[in-house]
Every structure is written in structure tokens, then in C-alpha cells.
């Protein structure tokens, strides 16, 4: 932005400025506007320009400058007269003979004495104090025989009226220098105004209160935040001593001691603030004190908001469909179906046994959905009591119950706004809570515990259960309306025993993630040795149990990679231990298929063996039975193709042949 220079000149000088071109280096940086006015008229124009903020600096001769400067805050630059200008003008005037009068406004021209010492001409020094005074003195000079004068534009004009010759005291060079000086002053002033405005903006828009005093303890700054916190307007305190208007301000104490007081708690009537009071020191002198402060309640609220914001940022789904490890066609179909559901905004109900990975599917659905940029909030409905779950889901207002947090708390539905909420183990919530949840799904709004304000929420619901919800509905333990609201899109994740093709890919994935695993353990022969032993187990804990099993195996291996036969033995021992752990004295639980074995027996063979001291035989029988069932299922899915069945099982064809021979199957 150009520096705006307003020239307050008169006739000859104004014409000189109009004809003058800006120095090349100031083109585009400064603008020059010339006003042809004198004394009072010049002052009126200058006042108007300043009020309109249309000027950065005024440029004028000494006469006009003396008139306009007292009325302005904007700087006024005098056009300086150099010794060379004076000498040139006096020599020119001397050509007309007789004495030369050098006429100036109120004060003699600066530097004139030095010029007279050099030229030693016959010169009269004259000053005037206004138009009429100048007219009279010009007439007197003519009577004295003076034939020429030197001065500014008005002097030259009046001389002409009296028939005297004149020479203007300003040269083109002095005018150019004056313009440059005015530009520098204007640029400096603008920079100062920008700094002042920046400071003012910072002060006025600071969240904290700011109060400053001068060296006498008089308040000179009191920003809007200070007005809000103190409950008093700036007009009532500015210009008054802090000790008189702000009780217990301690500004005078800091002014006297020169010692800062930081992080001080201070009571001001009904409010409590935390404040810093710091002396303003310049040149080893204390020039005042500045205090910054904030309402403690505001700080607590802001801290809570920050905490919530950080908490909200933690609500992110980290798993995508591409992260889910599987090898079975059945699991592939489930994921394809889930990906199609993700593109919808309807509720999804995911069912499956514990440990099958329901939350992984829920996170993947969220990350594939249009809501992927929003929060993903997961809550385990089985982990909380009814009252606690209610306050967590819907939030609560301050004072709604004993121990309620000051200011209340946002519920998980609010935190999930414009995102997804995952209600894990939805079958565990009580009927009263089911009723509240149904209303949220229907109305898309929540009411905090103890609150009266309705809060709209935009949330997609994904729920999961390891129970048969429809059976709970028939038993009257789950609201049918809520069931239909949740079960718009349904996904069933099969247990690991029904998708054994997933075991080997999962094992490889778990081993790859472990930092304690030898790279040789990931070789095909070793992976096959591990997977062989895992096929004979029904994995009631599903993928979660398999991961724990592999973790246990890695710890026992202690970073070693033994031969395949040793691995098989180690895996078999761990399987035996797992089955033994499940023995409770009343039966050997081997999952849903254990209640009626393939040959029609009651499934207690292993238990009887354990009870009679033949635990190993009982466990091996269960392993053999389960392995046989899984191999037959793989052959069925492969249409009898043994090579395909072996690939699906993650074992070699020779291992499959050996197993079939052991089972007596051709």
C-alpha cells in the first residue's frame, strides 16, 4: 500500500510540486496529492483529511506547517531550506540591485547567518506573523528602497503586488528531498500504526484478562476479557488507580517491589482468578505493571473441553477390510457382504461367538462407509452396570446424581455424532435401557441423565451379540421393536471351527507380528508342522484363543526354531494342556459339537479317561475326532479333490493322505 503524502502548498510552490515527478525508487510506494491552500484554510483541509484517514503524512513549508501542526496527530514534515538554496535565491535577487530582503514566517531562516558570512551581501532579515503583517512590511521595504525579496510563495506573491522583484527560496532538489523525507516518516508511522493495531488486536481478543498500569499505578489498559471476568467496564477503571477500583489487585505491591508474582490464586468477590503480575522495566526503571488473569472456572471448563477433544480424537477405527486375515471362502463371503452393507447408512447387527472378530468387522464397516471421517465409538454393554451404562451412553448433567462431574459429561452417543457407535454384546442390556435406546434410534436425539435439553445426534449404529437375540425376544427379555431396529442388516460370523482354512493364514499373521519369532519359524515346513497340530482342536475361544495359543507357543520356543517334529510335539502338548484346562470334573467341553459325538456317544469319553487316570487317551481321542470331522468337511467343500482340500487346510498332500489313512478313509 502506497504512503499517502498530502502537500499543503500555495501557488508557486504548489505548481512546483504538481510538475515534479516522483523519484524512480518511490514510484508505486508513495502517492503525492497537492492542495493549494494557506494558513486557516490549509488547517481545515488537513483536519478533514486526517478524520477521513486519507493521509499518512503532511508536507508543507514552515508557514503552513505552523498553522496545521497543532490541530493534527498525523506527522507534518517541513520543507527544509538548504544553504545552497539560500545562496542561489539571494544571488538571483541581488541581480536587481539594492538591498535584498529575506522574509520568513515568524522565525529567521535556519542557516541564513552562515550564508551571509560567505556572501556578505546587503541583506535585510524580516519576519512576519500573518497576511496583513506581511503586506505592511512589504510596503515598508519598498519605501526603504529595497528592490527585491527572497521567500516562500506568499512572500513572492505579495512582492509582486508592491512592484518588487522576488526569488523563491525552494529549489527542485529541495522539494525532491522533502518528498523522500516525508515518505520515510510516513513509512515509519505506518509501521508503528501496524504494530499498535497488532498489539491492540492481541489485547482485545485475548481469552485472558489483561490489565496494565503506568508508573503511578494508574490503569492504562483494560481489555474486553478483563471486563468480562471482573464484571466492570473499561470506562470506569481507565485513568484511575488500580488500588482504588480493583480490590486486592496487588498492582501497587509489584510496582513497589519490582518482583513478578506468577500463577497466583486470587479471590475477587464472587470469582476466583489465577493471575500473573509482572513489572514493566525500561532502562532499569519500573514504568508500570501488567497483569494477566483468567477465571478459574473458565480454565476448568477449557481443560475439560480439551480433554474431550483429545478423547474424541481417540475414537478411531483402526481396522479395514484389507487388514482382516482369512483363507476360507465362507469368511470371504462374510466380508463381501459386510463391504456392501458399509456403503449403506442402515443399522447392522453382527452375530457370532466370542472371539470371532465382531469388532474388527464393525471397524471395517465404519472405515468403508461415508462416515469414515467421523468418530468410531465402541462400548461393551456387558462390562457396565445398568446405571453406569446409561450415563455413559447418554451423558449426564451436573448434579444429576452423587459424584456427578461438575459441568456434566457428554455421552458416547454425543461423542459419536456424525460417526458410528458400536454396541458390543447388545443382548446384555436391561429392558429399561432397551427402551431408552429404542427412542434414540427412532427420534435421533438424546436426553442426558438429569437433563431437560434435547440433543440431536446423527449416528449410525452397529451392534453385536454372541446370543440368539430372536430367542431373547420370544422369551420376553429383549424388546422386539429394538430387535427390528438393530437387525436391518445382519451379518453372522462363523466360528473358527467352521472355517478351518483360516487357521494357517492366521497363524502366519500372528507369528509375523511377534518380535520374538525366528525367521526360520515362518518357513513352509515349520508352518505346516504347527498347523497340523491345530487342526484337531475346536477353538471354542475362536480367533482370540488361537492368537493366545500362538503367543504361548512363541514364549515356550524362546526365539528358537526347532525341527518340524519338535514343533508338532510342542503344539500337541499345548493342545493337550488346553483341553485339560477345560475339564471341570463334569465333562470335557469341546464346543457345540461335543454334546453328541459322531458315533452317537455322549461325548464324555475324554472325561472318563481323565477321571480314571487315562487323560492322555481321552484328549487324543477328542483331537482325532475333531480332526477327522474337519478333514471330511474340507473334502466335502472341495468336491472330493484331495489336493484342493489340502490347500484349504494349509497342509501338504502327503499329510492329508497320512491323516486319511489313520482315519481309515480311502
C-alpha positions in Angstrom: 0.0 0.0 0.0 1.4 3.4 -1.0 2.4 6.0 1.6 -0.1 8.9 1.1 1.6 12.3 1.2 -0.5 15.4 1.3 1.3 18.6 0.2 -0.2 21.8 1.7 1.3 24.5 -0.6 0.5 27.8 -2.1 0.5 28.8 -5.7 4.1 28.8 -6.9 5.2 26.0 -4.5 2.1 24.0 -5.3 2.8 24.4 -9.0 6.3 23.2 -8.5 5.1 20.0 -6.7 2.5 19.3 -9.4 5.2 19.5 -12.1 7.6 17.3 -10.1 8.0 13.6 -10.8 8.4 11.2 -8.0 11.9 9.7 -7.7 12.0 6.4 -9.6 12.5 4.3 -6.4 9.4 5.8 -4.9 7.1 5.0 -7.8 4.4 2.6 -6.6 5.5 3.2 -3.0 4.2 6.8 -2.5 1.4 9.0 -3.8 1.5 12.8 -3.8 -1.6 14.9 -3.6 -1.2 18.7 -3.7 -3.6 21.1 -2.0 -3.4 24.8 -2.8 -4.3 26.4 0.5 -2.9 28.8 3.1 -3.0 29.0 6.8 -6.5 28.6 8.3 -7.9 27.1 5.0 -4.9 24.7 4.9 -5.6 23.7 8.5 -9.3 22.9 7.7 -8.3 20.7 4.8 -5.7 18.9 6.9 -8.2 18.2 9.7 -10.7 16.8 7.2 -8.1 14.5 5.6 -7.0 13.2 8.9 -10.6 12.5 10.0 -11.1 10.5 6.8 -7.9 8.6 7.3 -6.9 9.7 3.8 -3.3 10.7 4.6 -0.2 9.2 6.2 2.0 12.4 6.3 1.7 16.1 5.5 4.4 18.0 3.7 4.4 21.8 3.9 6.5 25.0 4.1 7.2 26.5 7.6 4.3 28.9 7.4 1.5 26.4 6.7 3.2 23.8 8.9 3.0 26.2 11.9 -0.8 26.6 11.3 -1.8 23.0 10.7 0.5 21.1 13.2 -1.3 22.0 16.4 -4.6 20.6 15.1 -3.3 17.1 14.0 -2.0 13.8 15.2 -0.6 13.0 11.8 3.1 14.0 11.4 3.8 17.2 9.4 7.2 17.4 7.6 8.7 20.9 7.0 10.3 21.5 3.6 13.9 22.2 4.6 15.8 25.1 3.0 19.4 24.3 2.3 22.3 26.8 2.4 22.7 26.2 -1.3 19.1 27.2 -1.9 19.5 30.4 0.1 22.7 31.3 -1.7 21.1 30.7 -5.1 18.0 32.8 -4.3 20.0 35.7 -2.8 22.3 35.9 -5.8 19.3 35.9 -8.1 17.6 38.6 -6.2 20.9 40.7 -6.0 20.9 41.0 -9.8 18.2 43.7 -9.5 20.5 45.9 -7.3 19.9 47.4 -3.9 19.5 45.6 -0.7 17.7 42.2 -0.7 15.2 41.3 2.0 15.0 37.7 3.1 11.5 37.3 4.6 10.3 34.2 6.7 7.3 33.3 8.8 7.8 34.2 12.5 11.4 32.8 12.7 14.5 33.7 10.7 15.5 31.1 8.0 17.7 28.5 9.6 21.3 28.7 8.4 21.0 32.2 7.0 23.8 33.6 9.2 26.3 31.1 7.7 25.3 32.2 4.2 25.6 35.9 4.9 29.1 35.2 6.3 30.1 33.8 2.9 28.3 36.2 0.5 28.4 39.3 2.7 25.6 40.9 0.6 23.4 43.8 1.7 20.6 41.7 3.2 17.6 42.7 5.3 16.2 40.0 7.6 12.4 40.3 8.0 9.8 38.0 9.7 6.1 38.3 9.6 3.1 36.9 11.5 0.2 36.7 9.1 -1.0 38.0 5.8 -1.7 41.6 6.9 1.6 41.9 8.7 3.4 40.7 5.6 1.6 43.3 3.4 2.5 46.1 5.7 6.2 45.1 6.0 6.4 44.7 2.2 5.2 48.3 1.8 7.8 49.5 4.3 10.6 47.6 2.4 9.7 49.4 -0.8 9.8 52.7 0.9 13.3 51.9 2.2 14.5 51.3 -1.4 14.5 47.6 -1.3 14.1 46.3 -4.9 13.9 42.5 -4.4 13.0 39.9 -1.8 13.6 36.2 -1.1 11.0 34.0 0.5 8.2 31.4 0.0 5.2 31.5 -2.3 3.2 34.1 -0.4 6.2 36.4 0.0 6.8 36.3 -3.8 3.1 36.9 -4.5 2.9 40.0 -2.1 6.1 41.4 -3.5 4.6 41.4 -7.0 1.6 43.4 -5.7 4.1 46.0 -4.5 6.2 46.1 -7.7 9.2 44.3 -6.1 11.2 41.5 -7.7 11.3 38.1 -5.9 13.1 34.8 -5.8 11.5 31.7 -4.3 13.7 30.0 -1.7 12.8 26.4 -2.7 14.7 24.5 -5.4 13.5 21.4 -7.3 16.1 19.4 -5.4 15.0 20.5 -2.0 11.4 19.6 -2.9 12.5 16.1 -4.0 14.4 15.7 -0.7 11.4 16.8 1.2 9.2 14.2 -0.6 11.7 11.5 0.3 11.9 12.6 3.9 8.1 12.6 4.1 7.9 9.1 2.6 10.3 7.8 5.3 8.3 9.5 8.0 5.1 8.1 6.6 6.5 4.6 6.3 7.8 4.7 9.8 4.4 5.9 11.1 2.5 3.3 9.2 4.8 0.5 10.6 4.2 1.9 14.1 0.4 2.0 13.5 0.5 -1.6 12.3 2.4 -2.6 15.4 0.0 -0.7 17.6 -3.0 -2.3 15.8 -1.5 -5.7 16.1 -0.9 -5.1 19.8 -4.5 -3.7 20.2 -5.9 -6.8 18.4 -4.0 -9.1 20.6 -5.1 -7.3 23.7 -8.7 -7.1 22.7 -9.1 -10.7 21.5 -7.0 -12.4 24.2 -9.0 -15.1 26.1 -7.4 -13.9 29.3 -7.9 -10.6 31.1 -5.1 -8.1 30.7 -4.7 -5.0 32.9 -1.7 -2.6 32.8 -0.8 0.4 34.9 1.7 3.2 34.4 4.5 4.1 36.8 1.9 5.8 39.1 -0.3 2.8 39.4 -2.9 4.3 37.1 -4.8 1.8 34.8 -3.9 2.4 31.1 -5.0 -1.0 29.7 -8.1 -3.0 30.5 -9.2 -5.4 27.7 -12.7 -6.9 27.0 -11.8 -10.2 28.7 -10.9 -8.2 31.8 -14.3 -6.5 31.6 -16.0 -9.9 31.4 -14.0 -11.5 34.2 -14.1 -8.5 36.6 -17.7 -7.5 35.7 -16.7 -3.9 35.2 -16.4 -1.7 32.1 -13.1 -0.3 31.0 -14.6 3.2 31.0 -15.0 3.0 34.8 -11.4 2.0 35.5 -9.2 3.6 32.9 -7.3 6.6 34.2 -7.9 5.5 37.8 -5.5 3.9 40.3 -5.8 0.1 40.3 -5.8 0.0 44.1 -8.9 2.3 44.1 -11.1 0.3 41.7 -9.9 -3.3 41.8 -9.8 -4.8 45.3 -6.7 -6.8 46.3 -5.2 -6.2 42.8 -1.6 -6.1 44.3 -0.5 -3.9 41.4 1.0 -1.3 43.7 2.9 -4.0 45.6 4.5 -5.3 42.4 5.2 -1.7 41.3 7.0 -1.1 44.6 8.9 -4.4 44.8 9.7 -4.9 41.1 9.2 -8.6 41.7 6.9 -10.7 39.4 4.1 -12.7 41.0 3.3 -15.7 38.9 0.4 -18.3 38.9 -1.3 -16.7 41.9 -4.8 -17.7 43.0 -6.7 -14.6 43.9 -10.3 -14.1 45.2 -12.2 -11.1 43.8 -15.5 -11.0 45.4 -17.5 -14.0 44.0 -14.9 -15.1 41.5 -11.5 -16.7 41.8 -8.8 -16.0 39.2 -5.4 -17.2 38.5 -3.1 -14.4 37.7 0.4 -13.3 36.7 1.6 -9.8 37.7 4.8 -8.6 36.1 6.7 -5.3 36.3 7.3 -3.3 33.1 11.0 -2.4 33.2 12.7 0.1 30.9 16.2 1.3 31.4 16.3 -0.2 34.9 13.2 1.9 35.8 9.9 0.4 36.6 7.4 2.0 34.2 4.3 0.1 35.3 2.8 -3.3 35.9 0.9 -5.7 33.6 -1.4 -8.4 35.0 -2.8 -11.3 33.0 -5.6 -13.4 34.6 -8.3 -15.9 33.9 -11.4 -17.1 35.7 -10.6 -20.5 37.4 -14.0 -21.8 36.3 -13.2 -20.9 32.7 -9.9 -22.8 32.9 -11.6 -25.8 34.3 -14.2 -25.7 31.5 -11.5 -25.3 28.9 -9.5 -28.1 30.3 -12.5 -30.4 30.2 -13.2 -29.3 26.6 -9.6 -30.1 25.6 -9.8 -33.5 27.3 -13.0 -34.3 25.5 -11.4 -33.2 22.2 -8.4 -35.4 22.8 -10.7 -38.2 23.9 -12.8 -37.7 20.8 -9.7 -38.0 18.6 -9.0 -41.4 20.2 -12.4 -42.7 18.8 -10.9 -44.0 15.6 -11.5 -47.3 13.8 -8.0 -48.7 13.1 -9.0 -51.8 11.1 -10.0 -52.0 7.5 -11.3 -54.9 5.5 -7.9 -55.4 3.9 -6.4 -55.9 7.4 -8.6 -58.9 8.1 -6.7 -62.2 7.6 -8.7 -65.2 6.3 -8.4 -68.1 3.8 -11.8 -69.6 3.7 -14.4 -68.9 1.1 -17.0 -68.7 3.8 -15.2 -65.8 5.5 -14.7 -64.2 2.2 -18.4 -64.2 1.6 -19.0 -62.6 5.0 -16.5 -59.8 4.2 -18.1 -59.2 0.8 -21.5 -58.9 2.4 -20.1 -56.6 5.1 -18.5 -54.3 2.5 -21.8 -54.0 0.7 -23.5 -53.1 4.0 -20.8 -50.5 4.7 -22.0 -48.3 1.8 -25.4 -48.0 3.4 -26.3 -46.0 6.5 -28.6 -48.5 8.0 -28.1 -50.3 11.3 -26.1 -53.5 11.2 -26.4 -56.4 13.7 -23.3 -58.7 13.8 -23.7 -62.1 15.5 -21.2 -64.7 16.3 -19.4 -66.4 19.2 -17.0 -64.6 21.4 -13.6 -64.1 19.8 -14.6 -64.4 16.2 -13.7 -60.8 15.4 -17.0 -58.9 15.5 -15.4 -55.6 16.4 -12.9 -56.0 13.6 -15.8 -56.3 11.2 -17.6 -53.3 12.8 -14.5 -51.1 12.5 -14.1 -52.2 8.8 -17.7 -51.3 8.1 -17.1 -47.8 9.5 -13.9 -47.3 7.6 -15.6 -48.3 4.4 -18.7 -46.1 5.0 -19.4 -42.4 4.1 -18.9 -41.8 7.8 -15.2 -42.9 7.8 -14.0 -39.3 8.7 -16.2 -39.3 11.8 -15.6 -41.0 15.2 -16.0 -44.7 15.9 -17.1 -45.2 19.4 -17.2 -48.7 20.9 -18.8 -49.6 24.1 -19.1 -53.1 25.8 -22.6 -53.3 27.1 -21.8 -56.3 29.2 -19.0 -54.6 31.1 -21.1 -51.9 32.8 -23.9 -51.8 35.3 -27.3 -50.5 34.1 -26.9 -47.1 35.7 -23.3 -46.7 34.7 -24.0 -47.8 31.1 -27.0 -45.3 30.9 -24.8 -42.4 32.0 -22.0 -43.4 29.6 -24.3 -43.8 26.6 -26.4 -40.7 27.1 -24.3 -38.5 29.3 -25.4 -36.6 32.4 -25.9 -33.1 33.7 -24.2 -31.6 36.7 -25.8 -32.6 40.0 -27.9 -35.4 38.4 -26.5 -37.9 40.9 -24.0 -38.1 43.7 -20.5 -37.9 42.3 -21.6 -36.4 39.0 -18.8 -34.4 37.4 -19.0 -30.6 37.6 -20.5 -29.3 34.3 -21.8 -32.8 33.5 -20.5 -35.1 30.8 -21.1 -35.9 27.2 -22.4 -39.3 26.5 -21.0 -41.7 23.9 -23.8 -41.0 21.5 -22.8 -37.4 21.5 -19.2 -38.3 21.0 -20.2 -40.5 18.1 -22.0 -37.6 16.3 -21.6 -37.9 12.6 -19.9 -41.2 13.1 -20.6 -44.8 14.2 -21.3 -46.2 17.6 -20.6 -49.9 18.1 -22.7 -51.5 20.8 -20.9 -54.7 21.7 -22.8 -57.5 23.4 -26.1 -55.7 22.9 -28.0 -58.7 24.3 -26.8 -57.9 27.8 -28.6 -54.6 28.3 -31.7 -54.5 30.6 -35.2 -53.8 29.3 -35.4 -50.3 30.7 -32.2 -49.4 28.9 -33.5 -51.1 25.8 -36.5 -48.7 25.9 -34.2 -45.6 26.1 -32.0 -46.9 23.3 -35.0 -47.6 21.1 -36.1 -44.0 21.5 -32.7 -42.7 20.5 -32.8 -44.9 17.3 -36.3 -43.7 16.5 -36.0 -40.0 17.3 -32.3 -39.5 16.6 -32.0 -37.4 19.7 -30.8 -38.0 23.3 -31.7 -36.6 26.7 -28.9 -36.6 29.2 -29.4 -38.2 32.6 -30.9 -35.4 34.8 -31.2 -33.1 31.9 -34.1 -31.2 30.2 -32.4 -30.3 26.9 -33.0 -32.5 23.8 -29.7 -33.0 21.9 -30.0 -34.2 18.3 -27.4 -36.8 17.2 -26.5 -38.2 13.8 -25.1 -41.7 14.5 -25.0 -45.0 12.6 -25.5 -48.0 14.9 -23.6 -51.2 14.6 -24.4 -53.8 17.3 -23.0 -57.2 18.0 -24.1 -60.2 20.1 -23.0 -63.7 20.9 -26.6 -64.6 21.9 -29.6 -65.6 19.9 -31.5 -62.2 20.1 -34.6 -63.6 18.5 -34.8 -66.3 21.2 -34.5 -63.5 23.8 -37.3 -61.7 22.1 -39.5 -64.8 22.3 -38.6 -65.1 25.9 -39.6 -61.5 26.6 -36.1 -60.5 27.6 -35.4 -58.3 24.6 -37.7 -55.7 23.0 -39.0 -56.8 19.6 -39.1 -53.2 18.3 -35.5 -52.7 19.2 -34.5 -56.0 17.6 -36.1 -54.9 14.3 -34.4 -51.5 14.6 -31.0 -53.2 15.0 -31.4 -56.1 12.7 -31.9 -54.2 9.5 -28.7 -55.6 8.0 -27.4 -58.8 9.6 -24.0 -60.5 9.5 -23.2 -63.8 11.0 -19.5 -64.6 11.5 -18.9 -68.3 11.6 -16.8 -69.8 14.4 -13.2 -70.8 13.6 -14.0 -74.5 13.8 -16.4 -74.0 10.8 -13.7 -72.3 8.7 -10.5 -74.2 9.4 -8.9 -72.8 6.2 -8.4 -69.6 8.2 -6.2 -71.2 10.8 -2.9 -71.3 8.8 -3.2 -67.7 7.4 -4.0 -66.5 11.0 -1.1 -68.4 12.5 1.3 -66.9 9.9 0.0 -63.4 10.6 0.3 -63.8 14.4 3.9 -65.2 14.1 4.8 -62.4 11.7 3.7 -59.7 14.2 5.8 -61.2 17.0 9.2 -59.7 17.6 10.4 -62.9 19.4 9.9 -65.2 16.4 12.9 -66.6 14.5 12.5 -66.0 10.7 13.0 -69.8 10.1 9.8 -70.5 12.0 7.9 -68.9 9.1 9.3 -71.4 6.6 6.6 -73.5 4.9 7.7 -76.8 6.6 7.6 -75.3 10.1 4.3 -73.5 9.5 2.8 -76.8 8.3 4.1 -78.6 11.4 2.4 -76.0 13.6 -0.9 -76.0 11.6 -1.1 -79.8 11.6 -1.5 -79.9 15.3 -4.0 -77.1 15.4 -6.5 -78.8 13.1 -7.5 -81.3 15.8 -8.8 -78.6 18.2 -12.3 -77.0 18.0 -11.2 -73.5 19.3 -14.1 -72.5 21.5 -12.5 -69.2 22.0 -12.1 -68.8 18.2 -9.5 -66.4 16.8 -8.8 -64.8 20.2 -7.9 -68.2 21.6 -5.8 -69.0 18.6 -3.8 -65.8 19.0 -3.3 -66.5 22.7 -2.2 -70.1 21.8 0.4 -68.8 19.3 1.7 -66.2 21.9 2.1 -69.1 24.4 4.0 -71.2 21.8 6.3 -68.3 20.9 7.2 -67.8 24.6 7.9 -71.5 25.1 10.2 -71.6 22.0 12.3 -68.8 23.4 13.3 -67.5 20.0 14.4 -70.9 18.7 13.1 -72.6 15.6 13.2 -76.4 16.3 12.7 -79.0 13.6 9.1 -79.8 12.4 8.8 -82.9 14.5 9.7 -81.0 17.7 7.2 -78.3 16.7 4.4 -80.9 16.2 5.2 -82.3 19.7 5.2 -78.9 21.3 1.9 -77.9 19.7 0.4 -81.3 20.7 1.4 -80.7 24.3 -0.2 -77.3 24.3 -3.4 -78.7 22.8 -3.5 -81.4 25.5 -3.0 -78.7 28.1 -5.8 -76.6 26.7 -8.2 -79.5 26.7 -7.2 -80.4 30.2 -7.8 -76.8 31.4 -11.4 -77.1 30.1 -12.0 -80.2 32.2 -14.3 -79.2 35.1 -15.0 -82.7 36.5 -18.4 -82.8 34.9 -17.4 -83.2 31.3 -14.9 -82.3 28.7 -16.2 -79.3 26.9 -15.2 -79.2 23.3 -17.6 -76.7 21.9 -21.1 -77.1 20.5 -20.3 -80.4 18.8 -19.3 -82.1 22.0 -22.7 -83.0 23.3 -23.3 -85.6 20.6 -20.3 -87.2 19.1 -20.2 -88.6 15.6 -20.8 -92.2 16.8 -23.8 -91.3 19.0 -21.9 -91.4 22.3 -22.4 -88.6 24.9 -19.0 -87.0 24.4 -17.7 -87.9 27.9 -15.1 -90.4 26.7 -12.3 -88.0 27.4 -13.7 -87.2 30.8 -14.0 -90.8 31.8 -10.4 -91.3 30.7 -9.2 -88.3 32.8 -11.2 -89.5 35.8 -9.6 -92.9 35.6 -6.1 -91.7 35.1 -6.1 -92.0 31.3 -6.2 -88.3 30.5 -3.9 -88.6 27.5 -6.1 -91.2 25.8 -9.2 -89.1 26.3 -7.6 -85.9 24.9 -6.1 -87.8 21.9 -9.5 -89.2 21.2 -11.1 -85.8 21.1 -8.3 -84.4 18.9 -8.6 -87.3 16.5 -12.4 -87.0 16.4 -12.3 -83.2 15.7 -9.5 -83.6 13.1 -11.4 -86.3 11.3 -14.6 -84.1 11.2 -12.7 -81.1 9.8 -10.9 -83.1 7.1 -14.2 -84.7 6.0 -15.7 -81.2 5.8 -12.8 -79.9 3.8 -13.1 -82.8 1.4 -16.8 -82.2 1.0 -16.3 -78.5 0.2 -13.5 -79.5 -2.3 -15.8 -81.9 -4.0 -13.5 -84.8 -3.1 -10.5 -83.1 -4.6 -7.7 -84.1 -2.1 -5.2 -81.5 -3.5 -7.7 -78.7 -3.1 -8.7 -79.9 0.4 -5.0 -80.0 1.5 -4.5 -76.4 0.2 -7.6 -75.3 2.0 -6.4 -76.9 5.2 -2.9 -75.4 4.9 -1.2 -78.8 4.9 0.7 -80.8 2.4 -1.0 -83.5 0.3 1.2 -86.2 1.9 0.0 -85.1 5.4 -3.6 -85.3 4.2 -3.0 -88.8 2.9 -1.5 -89.8 6.2 -4.5 -88.5 8.1 -6.9 -90.2 5.8 -5.1 -93.5 6.3 -5.2 -93.0 10.1 -9.0 -92.4 9.8 -9.4 -95.5 7.7 -10.8 -93.3 4.8 -9.9 -94.0 1.2 
